[in-house]
Amino acid sequence: MVTRPQVQAVYPSPSPDPEIAANAHSHPSQSFSDKVLQSEERLISRELKVKHGGQGRFVRIVEVSARDGLQNLHGPAVPTEVKRELVERLLDAGLRNIEVGSFVRGDWVPQMADTPKLLPTLPPLTGQNLPLPQGPPSPPSSRPESPSASSSTISSSPPLGVDFNTLRHKLDTTLLPPQAGEVHYPVLVPNMRGFDNLIKLQQEWSAKGGGPLTDEIAVFVSATEAFSQANNHAPLEKILSSLPPVINKALSLGLRVRGYVSCVITCPYSGPTEPQDVVAVAQRLLDMGCYEISLGDTTGEGDPASWARLWAATRDSGVDMSRVACHDTFSLALSSLCTLLPEGLCSIDSSLAGLGGCPYSPGATGNVPTEDVVYTLHKLGYETGVDLDKLVEAGNWLASTLGVRNESRVGRAIWARRVARERAAQQQQRAQASGAGVAGKEGTKGVLEDTEDGM
Ligand SMILES: CC(C)(COP(=O)([O-])OP(=O)([O-])OC[C@H]1O[C@@H](n2cnc3c(N)ncnc32)[C@H](O)[C@@H]1OP(=O)([O-])[O-])[C@@H](O)C(=O)NCCC(=O)NCCSC(=O)C[C@@](C)(O)CC(=O)[O-]
C-alpha cells in the first residue's frame, strides 16, 4: 500500500516588495497599466522583435499554473475567485490553452477540490475565433452562452475590459495560425469516476442553460511502474487498461483527449527512465485516441543530452511526440527547450511564475515559468500570440496574491524595471509640480540608469 508522501511546501513565503505587491493587486485595466501604456518605455519586450532562428514559427504554450501550479500548494485552499481571475488574466495575456483543474480525489489533492465550482465561473468557451490580443473583432459565437455570459463574455468584450485593438503593443499576428485563437480549458481526469463527475457537472450546467464547460480532458500515465503506484495508486498496466473506456466515452461526446506521460527522463523512485519505455506508453495512449502526448519531465532532471536521447527515440518510433512539459528543478529546462526547438518542438507546457511541483515527486519545482519561455521564444524569433508585458503583470499578481516567490526571473526583472520607471515618472511629476523640472529630470535619469545597469 502506497501512502501519501509528506511533502514540504516548495515555496517560501517572503514578504513581497509592498510597492510591487500594491501594483500587482491593481487590475490590469486600471491606472497602473494605463500609465504604463502611455509610457514609451512600456515595451520591455520591444527588443525581442528579431527574426532569426525561429523565423516566426508558432509555438503553442499550454499554461498549467491553475492546475499543476496550484495542486501542490500547502495551507489554505486557494479561493475559487482567485483561480477565476488567474484564468481571466491568462486569457487577457493571449494564452489560449489553459489547464484549469482536476477531477481527482479532493481528499488527495485538496487544491483541486473546487474544480467543479470553478468551471462554471470561467469565461465561456467560445470555440473558434476568439480574438487574439491584436486580432480583428470576432464574429459572435454561435454556441449557446453560459448563464454568466452577461457578466463575463470574452467573445464580444474581453474579460478584463481591455480593448485589444487599442493596445500599442502589436505582436506579429501574420505568423500565427488560425487555431492560435481557440480557447481550450483542459481538465485532468484520472479515471471513469473522474470523467463521470465531469459529465454530471456538465449535465447540471446544461440543464440551467449553460454552454460547454470544456472541450478537452487530459489523462495521465507514468512511464515507470514506481511512479504509477505513487501518483495513480495502481500498477501501470492497470491504469493503461482502464483508460480506453474513458477516452472512448470522451471522444463519443465530442471532447478531445490529451495524454500525459510522466517521468520521461527520471523517476523519483526508480531512477533514469529508458526512452523505449516512454515511447511504448506514449504509443499506447495515441492508439487509444489521444490527439497528442505531452512528455513530462516530472523530476526536472532533464538536460539537453537526455532530452536529445529521448527525442531520437521518439523520432525513431515514427510517432510525433513533439510536446514537452519540463519542470525546472535543476534550472536546465530552458536549455533543454532551446535544444529541442530546432528539432521541431511545437508545444510547451509551462506555468505562470514557475508555480508548481508534484506532490509525488519530492523536491520537484514547478513547470518552467511561462514568462521565461515566452521571452526566450520571442528572443529566438518564434511567435506565441502572448503579450509578455501582460503575462508579467499576471505572474506578479499571482505570486503576490498567494504570498509565494515569483520563480520567473524574466517576470521579476521586467517588473522591477516597470516599477522603477513608474517611480521615476512619479518623481518627475512631483518635481515638475514643485517647479523644479530640470532637477526632476536629472533625478529620473538616475533612477532609470541605476535600474538598467543593475540587471
Ligand atoms: C487516481 C485516484 C483518483 C485513484 O484513487 P483510488 O483511491 O486509488 O481509487 P479507487 O478506485 O480505489 O476508489 C476509492 C474511492 O475513491 C473514489 N474515487 C476514485 N476515483 C475518484 C475520482 N477521480 N474523483 C473522486 N473520487 C474518486 C472512489 O469512488 C472510491 O470511493 P468510495 O466508493 O470508497 O466512496 C487518486 O489516487 C488520486 O486522486 N490521485 C491524485 C493524482 C493526482 O492528481 N496527481 C497529480 C497530477 S499528475 C501530475 O501532476 C503529473 C503531470 C500530469 O503534471 C505531468 C508531469 O509534469 O509529470
The ligand as a Gaussian input file, in Angstrom:
#p B3LYP/6-31G(d) Opt

LIG

-5 1
 C       -6.250000       8.466000      -9.200000
 C       -7.100000       8.425000      -7.981000
 C       -8.400000       9.194000      -8.232000
 C       -7.466000       6.983000      -7.690000
 O       -8.000000       6.887000      -6.389000
 P       -8.148000       5.481000      -5.651000
 O       -8.499000       5.739000      -4.260000
 O       -6.991000       4.620000      -5.937000
 O       -9.411000       4.874000      -6.422000
 P      -10.296000       3.621000      -6.081000
 O      -10.776000       3.133000      -7.399000
 O       -9.596000       2.664000      -5.159000
 O      -11.557000       4.247000      -5.270000
 C      -11.504000       4.589000      -3.901000
 C      -12.519000       5.688000      -3.627000
 O      -12.144000       6.853000      -4.316000
 C      -13.204000       7.280000      -5.166000
 N      -12.634000       7.838000      -6.398000
 C      -11.956000       7.175000      -7.340000
 N      -11.613000       7.990000      -8.317000
 C      -12.094000       9.210000      -7.990000
 C      -12.072000      10.462000      -8.636000
 N      -11.488000      10.644000      -9.828000
 N      -12.657000      11.508000      -8.032000
 C      -13.257000      11.365000      -6.829000
 N      -13.307000      10.174000      -6.162000
 C      -12.743000       9.108000      -6.758000
 C      -13.972000       6.015000      -5.430000
 O      -15.278000       6.308000      -5.847000
 C      -13.901000       5.343000      -4.119000
 O      -14.837000       5.973000      -3.236000
 P      -15.840000       5.103000      -2.359000
 O      -16.621000       4.295000      -3.320000
 O      -14.973000       4.260000      -1.476000
 O      -16.651000       6.135000      -1.617000
 C       -6.406000       9.023000      -6.751000
 O       -5.248000       8.261000      -6.499000
 C       -5.995000      10.440000      -6.925000
 O       -6.826000      11.335000      -6.899000
 N       -4.689000      10.682000      -7.079000
 C       -4.150000      12.017000      -7.305000
 C       -3.479000      12.034000      -8.624000
 C       -3.016000      13.446000      -8.955000
 O       -3.801000      14.374000      -9.047000
 N       -1.694000      13.609000      -9.173000
 C       -1.125000      14.858000      -9.562000
 C       -1.422000      15.136000     -11.035000
 S       -0.379000      14.235000     -12.181000
 C        0.918000      15.304000     -12.415000
 O        0.990000      16.309000     -11.798000
 C        1.924000      14.972000     -13.472000
 C        1.683000      15.761000     -14.739000
 C        0.375000      15.359000     -15.396000
 O        1.599000      17.157000     -14.451000
 C        2.811000      15.532000     -15.766000
 C        4.179000      15.829000     -15.222000
 O        4.522000      17.015000     -15.092000
 O        4.858000      14.885000     -14.921000

